């Protein structure tokens, strides 16, 4: 089985279009959408495009979708920040009833049998959480309890928007990166899994994408276009930011 893993789209429709154009050429058997499709400029359009695909597609709930669903249920969104909570409230206003129902149907993980790899587990952040932050710098001993109970030897995640490939105990844990809101460099990042793992980086017209995003009704359209499309946080900046989030979570 040949699988494309696309994570953290964040409503960046131009980036998603570019990645899907490449995926179609790869003749994949399945696409795994690893969460955080919404919480960005064009959530309805991104969901509609994903639902229109002829390729079998599996969906995983990310923290953005969980925050949305909690808000729709009348609960606090419980995001990583007040900005994330604001995003959930905005998405709830603009998302169509059909797309709300669609998002509510997503599970927390997907498990697929891949030739040469056995069963592979796809999750958003960790196998039992869609919000836990960890990076390539997180000590293995801290992560071992989170991954040791998993029966699969390969786990593919996202959430922190930076690709990595690391060992945690006897597990190989891969981060697919972010399609729509990358950290480290511009463009769109995803992962191709068949007999081997290939980290992919898709270039697209950033100027055109910025214009389309600026024309959306997204309240942070200008900032998103400037800081997440035309340029991105550097790896150093991103790791510092993620380490702060990780420390804050550990302190709770």
N, C-alpha and C positions, 0 to 999 in steps of 0.2 A: 504493500500500500504506500502511496506517495501522498504526503500530507503537507499542506501549507498552513502555518500557524500565524494568524494575524491578531495582534493585540493592541489595545490602547489606541483606538482610532480617534476618539475624542471629537467626533463630529467633523473631522477634517475630510470632507468629501473629495476634494481634488487629490489628496494623497491616497485615499482608498481607491479611487478610480485608476490611478497609476499602478498601484500594487496589483489590483485585480487583473489589469491588462497583462501584466507579466505572468501572473499565476495561470491564466488561461493558456498561455503559450507553453507552460510546463506540464500540461496534461496531468494534473493532479487528480487523485481519486476522491479527495475530501479536503475541505477547508475547516479548520477549527478557528472560530472567532472567540478570542479569549477574554472578552469583557472590556468595559469602559468604551463602548461604542458611542454612548451619549456623553453628556457633559462637555459640549463643544458647540461650534457654530451651526452645524447643519445635521442635527440628530435624525430628524425624520427622513431626510434624503439619504443619509448613510444607511439607515435601517432598510429603507425601501430597495436600495441597490443590492444589499446583501440578500434580501429575500427574493430578488429577481434572478439569482444565479441558477444556472443549470447544473452546476457542480454540487453534489451533496455537501451540506454545510451543517456543522454542529455549533451551538452557541453556549457560552459560559457566562454567568453573571459576574461582573466586576464590582468593585466598591461603588462606582458611579451608579450602576443599576440598582444595587442594594439600597443606596441612599435615596434614590428616586422612589423605590417601592415602599420604603418606610415612610417617606413623606406622604405618599398617596394613601397610606393606611392611617394617616393622622398622627404618626409618631415623629419624634425628632429625627432628622436625616442621619445624624451621627457620623458626619464626614470627618476627614482629616483636618479640616479648617472651616471657618465660617464661610470662606469663599466656596468651598465644596458644598456646603449646605445651601448657599445661594444658588449654585449651579443646579442642584436638585430641584429647588423650587421653580427655577426658570424652565427647566426641561419639562416639569410637570405641567406647566402652562402651555407649552408649545407642542408637546408630543400628541399625536393623534390617538384617539381611543384604541384603535386597532394596534398601534405600536406599543401602547402601554400594556395591552393584553399579551402581545407577543413577548415583550421583555419579561413579563411576569412568569412566562413558561420556561425560562432558562434555568438550568441546574447549576450547581456549584462546581462540578467537575465533569470531565469527559474522559472515558477510558477506551482506548483503541488498540487493537492488535496490529502490530506493524512487523512485517517480515524482517528478521534479523535483530529485532529489538525486543520482541515479546510484547507484553501489554505496556503501553505508555500512558501515563496520567497527565492530563492537561488541567491546570488550575489557574486562577488569576494571580494570586500572591503565594499562598502556601496551600497544602491540601485541605486544611480546615479553616482557612481565613482568606477573605478577599481584601483585607486591609493591612495585614502585617508587612512592614517594610524590612527588607534585607537587601544587601548589595553584594558585590564581589568581595568587599572588604569585611563583611560580617564574619566574626570568628566561627569556625565550624562547630565548636562545642556548643555554641548558643543555638545553632540551627539543628543539630542532631536530633533532639527530642521531637522536632516538628516533622521530620522526614523519616525517622527510623521506623515508625509503625506502618509506613506505606509499603505495600507488597510489590509495587512496580519498581523496576530498577532505574527507569528514566522518568523524570518529571519535567514538564515544560510549563513555564510560568511567564508572567509579565509584570505589570503593576508599577515597577520602578523605571520603566522607559529606557533601559540600557541593556544591551545584549551582554550575556556572559555565559560561560560554560565552566562549571565547577563541580567538584566532588563533595558530597556531604555524606560521610560514612560510606556505605556501599552504593549510594545513589548518585546518578549523574543528573544534575539539575541545570537546565538551560533556560535562559531568559530570551524570549523572542524579540525583545525591543518594542518600540512604539511606531505604529504606522503614522499617526497623526500629530504627535507631540513629543518628538525625540529629544533626548538629552545627549549632548556630546557633539553633534553635528547636524546639519539640516538634511532634509530628505525623509524617506519613509523606510522603516526597518521591519523585517519579518523573518520567518524561519521556514526552511524547506527540509522535510524529513523523509528520506527513503532509505537506501542502504547506508547512507551517511547523513550527517547533519551539515546543512549549509546555511550560514547566516547571510541574509540578503539585505541589500541597501538599494533602494529604488530612487533614482533622481526624477524630479518632475519640475514643471514650470512654476517656480515659487512666486514669481511676480504675479502671474495670472491667478494663482491660488489665493494670494493675499487679497487681490481685488474682489474675488468671489466671496471670500470670508467677510471682508469689510462691508459688502452689500447685504449681508445677512442681518437678521434681527437680534443676533447674539449681543448681549450687553457689553461683553468684553472683546468685541470683534477687532477693534484697532490694536489692542494689546496682544491678542492672540496672533494676529497677522505679523506684528512687528517682532515679537519675542519667541514665537514657536513655529513660525513658517519661514520668514525671511532670514531669521537667525535663530539659534537655539542656545540654551545655557551650555557652557563648556562642561567637559567631564569633571573638572575640578569643582566648579560651582555646583553641579548637580550632586556629586558625591557628598559635598559639604551639607547641602540642603537635605538630602536623604538621611544622612547620619544624624542630623538634628531631629528629624521625624522619628527615626528609629529610637533615639535616646528618649524622646518624649513618650513613646509607646511603652518603653521598658519601665518608665517611672510611674506609670498608672497602676 
